[in-house]
Amino acid sequence: MYSTKLLTVEDYENFELIYDDFCAKAKDEYNFELEPIDYDGFLDSVEKKYIDCIILYDNHRLAGFLVYTTAISEAIELNIIHCIDSEYYLVHANALLEKFLELTSATRRNKIVCYPMLGNQKNLISSVVKYGFQFIGIEVLRFKMFGTDSKELFSRARIVELPDDYRVVGWDIKYFNDAVKVIQESFVNSSDALFDPRFKSISGCTDILSKVVNDVYAKFLPDATSVLLYKECPVGFSFMNITNNSIVNIPLVGITEEHQGKGLSTIMLKRSMDEIINNRVLANVTEINTTTETNNLQALRLYKNLGFIEDYSYPQSYLPISDFR
């Protein structure tokens, strides 16, 4: 027999073993780029309600857990489902999902659920489908500083000449409100807005951009963030941040519709990447990474032209409010 419940102090001693098992498999089985937080840090996050953790007992033995949070965005973010026993993996994962849906029942009346099914979690597609989850394919691309042809490809990238009345500059906080408007216009009808509804409103995009530039998601890189100006008016942005002083990420690239199709996004990104590649302060950077939808051929061509290489894809699942159960 198995049972599910929220993690409490009385479970801490037993939970450490299964959390250690997850940490050992985080990179190879779940495509984690960085080491998960240590055990004490995880418990501290639970106690401060930054995250919630549901655990599963099978015959009085801890066999799985599910972590989610409502503290970062407007969505309920399901972060990870980890189960020890491969033989009962689907059974245990289903039990954790059932408890998760029960505990979030009231919140889901106003919030969607988003669940990036990284690594082996893609095996749970058949499980989440029956609860009404929908899917978007996400491609992860990497520009490796060493061991690949990325730099060579970057040096030979096809770049158009910057037209008259345009120029590209670095970030300044004075551009914040313009950036909110550009990002909202660029993403309001995108698939990103399906699993992060903040993109649908100015207030939501204000929250996203505030978290980007104030180091909530990762350390913001203002010098490497590019702003496209047309007649001195901001019309495009490519943001950059860095994690662990070594992994640069491109969280957002947006350009207003009337300035699309001219190769200007490539110019913005090239300036950002030049700043990273040639910056001695960022000498320890090992890669620049980004994500886009697997069927977004225009974005894939953009990144490949600049030397990015497709690494892996995963299903980004989400449960819309209309599918409340």
N, C-alpha and C positions, 0 to 999 in steps of 0.2 A: 504494500500500500504506500501511496505517496501523498504528501501534503505540501501546500504552498503558503507562504506568509511573508510579510516584510521582515527584513533583517533587523534584529534587535541585539542589544548587548549580550544577551544570553547565548547568542549564536556565534559570537566573535571568535571564540577559540576554535570551533569546528570549521568556520568559514575560511580561515587563513589557508588551509590546505587547498581548497578548491580555487581560491583566488590566486595562489601561487601557480596552480596548474594552468589557469588562464594566462597569467603573465608569461609563462614559459612558451605558450602557443600563440601569443598575440601577434607576433611578426609573421610567422610561417603560415598559420591557419586563418588569421583574420586581417592580414595585410596592414597591420599597424605600422606607421612610419617611425614612431617613437616608443620608447618603453612606457608602459602604463604607469600611473602613479603608484608609489609604494603602498604597502598594506595600511600603514598608519594614516597616510594621506587619504586613502580611500575611505576609511572609517570616519575620518574627520569630515570629509565631504558629505557622508551620509548623515552624520550628527548635525551638521549645519544646514541640512536639507537642500544642498546644492544638487544632490542626486537622490534617487530612491532606488532601493535594491530589493527585489523579490527573490526569495530562495526556495528551493525545492528539496524536501526530504523524501528519500525512498527507503522504506524500512528503517527509519531513524538515522539514515546516513545522508549527509548533504551531497546531492548529485547534480545540482545545477543552479544557475542564478540568471536574473534579468535585471539590467540597469536602465533607468530612464530618468529624464529630467524635464521640468517645466520652467526652469529658471533662466534659460538663455534666450529663447525666442518665443514667438506667439504659438508655436507648435509644441506638442508633446513629443519630445525626442527620445525614441527608443534606441539606446546606444549599443547594447550587446546582449546576446543570449548565448550563454556558455553552459554546456552540459558535458559531464565526464564520460558517461557510458555510451559508446557508439551504438551498442545494440538497442538501447532504449532512447536514443537521441531524439527522435521525432515525438515520441510519447511524452518525454519530459519537457521538451520545448513547447509542445501544445498546452501542457498543464500550466507552464509559466505564462504563456500568452493569455490563457483564459483568466488567470489571476490578474494580469496586467489590465485587461479590458474591464474586469470587474472594478478594480481600484480606480481606474480613470473614467469610469462611466459618467460621472457628473461633469468632469472637466471636458470630456469629448463632445459635450453639447455645444461648446464654443470654440474648441481647438481641434485642428487636424492632428493626426499622428504621422510623424515621418520616421522612417527606419532604413538607414543605409545598410544593405545586407552584404557586408564585406566578407570576403573569404568564404569559408565553409558555410556561412549563414545562407548562402544562396540555395542550399539544400532545403531551406524552410519555405521556399516559394509556395509549394502546394499547401502548406499549413496556413500561411497568412492569406492566401487567396480566398479561402472559405469564410474569412472574417470581413471581406470586402476591400482588402488592400488592392491598390493599383500600382503600376510599375513604370519607371522611366529608366532606360539604360544609361549608365554614366561611364565615360571613358576617362581613365587617369593617364595623363601624359607627363613625361619627365624630360627635362633638359639636364643631362648629366655633365658635370664639369670635368670628370675624368672617366676614362675607360670606354667612351663611345665616340661617335663621329659628330656629336651635337655641336661642338664649337666650329668644326669645319663646315658643317651645313649652315650654321649661323653666319659665318663669314661670307658665304655665297648666296645668302638669302636674296630673293627678288624684292626690292624695295622701290616704290615709285618716288619720284621727286616731289617734295612738298610743294603743293600749289601756292600761288600768291594768296595773300591775306590769311594764311595759316601759319602758326608756329606752335612748337611743343615746348613746354616748360615743366619745371618740377612743381611739386605740391606746395600749396600755401593754404593756411586755414581760411583765408578769405574766399576760397573757392568752395567751401563746404556746402552752402545752400544750393549752389549751381550743381554740385556733384549729386546731391539728393535728387534733384529734378531729372538729371540725365540718367541716373541709375534706375529711377522709377519708370521713366519712359522706356528704357531699354529692356527692362525685365518684367513689366506688368503683364505682358501676354506670353511670357516664356514658361517653359516647363518648371523652372525654378520656383515660380510663384505657386505652383500646385502643391509643393511640399514645404514652402516657406511663404506663407501669405503676407508677410511684411512687405514683400515686393509690390503688392497691389495698392499700397497707399503711401502718401508722402510721409506720414508719421511713422509708418513701418520702415521705410527706407532711411529715415532720419535715425532710427534706432540701429539699423544695420551699420550705417556709416559711422555713427558715434562709437560703436564697438570696434570697428576696424581701426579708426584713427586714434582711439584711446587704449589700444593694446589689450583689448578683452579677448580677442580670438588668438592673437599672436602679436609679436612686436612689430609695430607699424614702421615702414621704411619710407618716410616722406621724400627723401632725395631720389629714390628709385621709382616713386609714383609719378606717372606722367599725366599732364593735362594738355589736351588739344584745344588751342584757341583759334577761333575764326573771327577776324576783325576785333581781336582782344576779348571776345566773349567765349567762355568755356563751353565746348560742345562735345567733349569726349574725355574719358578718364581710364587709366589702367593702374589699379592699386597693387601694391606689393607689401607683403609682410614676411617675417622670418621667425622660425621656431628653433629653439636650441642653438641659436647662432650658426646654424649650418644648413637648414632647409628653408628655402624661399618658396613662398606660395603666391599665386596670383588669385586673390579672392574674387575680384570683380573687374570686368572690362565692359565699358558701355560707351556708346556714341549715338547721338541723336540721328533720327532716321534720314533727314535731309543730307547728312554728311557721310552716310554709309555708301559702300560700293566704290570707293575711291582709293582704297589701299591705305587709308589713314590709321586704321587700327594697327596695322603692321608697323607703321612709323612710330606710333605711341609705344608699342611693346618693345620695339628694337631699342628705343631710347632707354626704357626701364631696364632692359637686360644689359645694355652697355654700362649703365651705372653700377649694376651688380658685378658684372664680369671684371670691370676695370677698377673697382673700388678696393683699395688695400685694406680698409677696415673690415671688409667682408671676405677676407682671404680664406676663411674657413668654410665658406659655402660649398656644399657638395652637389647641390642640385637646385633647380627651379621646377616646381611642379604646378599643375593646374588640372581642372576637370571640365568636361563638356559633355553634352548628350552624345550618345553613340551615333545618332542619325543627323547630327549637326555637321554636315559635310563642309560648310563654309568655315566654321571654327576649326575643324580638324585640319583643313588645308592651311589656315593661318598659322597654327602652331607648328605643323610639320615643316612649313617653309622656313621657320626660325630655328629649326634644329630639334624640336621636341620629338620624342619617340613614344608611341603608344605602349603602355606598360600592361595594364589589365583593365577589365571593365567589371562593373557590378550592378545589380538591380537596386535602384533607389525606390523603395516602396513608400506608399503613403495611404492613409485612411482618411478620406474626406469626411467632413462634418455631415454631409448628406447621407453617408453610410453608417450613421450612428446606430450602435446596437447596445 
